[in-house]
Amino acid sequence: MPGTGLDFRCLRQAGHLETLMRRLTIVAQDSINNVPTRNGTEIHFPVTGGAYDFRGATSLSDELLSSSKRVTLLRHGLSSWNEESRIQGSSNLSVLTEIGAKQAEKCRDSLVNIKFDICFSSPISRAKSTADLIWLGRKQPLVFLDSLKEAHLFFLEGMTNADAKKNFPELYNTWREDPSNFNVYGVYPIRKLWDAAREAWREILSMPGESFLVVTHKSILRALICTALGLSPERFRAIDINNGGISVFTFNKKGEAMLQSLNMTAHMYSSYIYQ
C-alpha cells in the first residue's frame, strides 16, 4: 500500500496483521489532522459553491419570516425585441407579441391548480402584460415592484445585437463575455442588478402569505436565482431562462433558499399542469 511503508506480503507471516492495522490507523489519523492552511489559518471550503458553507446558509431576509414560503419565478412571454434580436434592457418599447400572449396563457393554464397569495411583477410593459394575462380571474393582489425591473443598458437598448457588436465591439464583447465587468460611464449594470435582486427578495419575503408568483425578465431572474444560491455576478451567464420558463424556490423561516426546479418549460409544448 503506497505511503504505509509496508509490503502486503508480510501478511503471510504470523503476527504481522496487527502491526499493519496499527500503521494504517496512524496514516488515517494523519490524513484527517492534516487540514490545509494558508498563513497558519485553516482553509474552509464551501460545500455547495457558496450558498451553504460551514458558517451556514445565505439568508435573504433581515428578519425571521412569519412562515416558510414558496416562490415561483416566471419569465415574460416572447416580446417584439426578442423576435428582432434587439437588446431590451429596461426599455418599455419592447412589447408582448401575439406569440408571447399565447405563451402567457399557457403559463396561466399550467399554474391553474396552484394557489398564490400574491403576484409580483416588473412594471415594464412586456412583463406587466404577461402578469396581467396570467393573473386573469384571480382575486389576490397583483403588485408591481421597481426592484424587478430589467437591467438598464443605456444606449445599447433598442440596438440589434448585430449592430451593437459592429459599432461597439469592445463594449459588446464585455457584455457577452464578462458581464460583471461591463460598464457604461462607470456604472456596472449587472452589479447593480445584484443589489436590486437582494432588495426584491427582501420585499417579497416580508409580505404575508406562503406562496408567491413573480413575473419578470431574464437578467433580473438570473440575479434573483444567483443571489438566492449565494452566487456572485461573475456567474451571471451560468443560468439561462426561456420565455415562459418557470423556476421554483422554497424558503425556511430564516430566509434560506432551496432551489426546487429551474427553467421548467414542459407547459410551453403541451397542456402540462403543475401541482
Secondary structure by P-SEA (a helix, b strand, c coil): cccccccccccccccaaaaaaaaaaaaaaaaaacccccccbbbbbbccccccccccccccccccccccbbbbbbbbcccccccccccccccccccccaaaaaaaaaaaaaaccccccbbbbcccaaaaaaaaaaacccccbbbbbcccccccccccccccaaaaaaacaaaaaaacccccccccccccaaaaaaaaaaaaaaaaaaccccbbbbbbcaaaaaaaaaaaacccccccccccccccbbbbbbbcccccccccccccccccccccccc
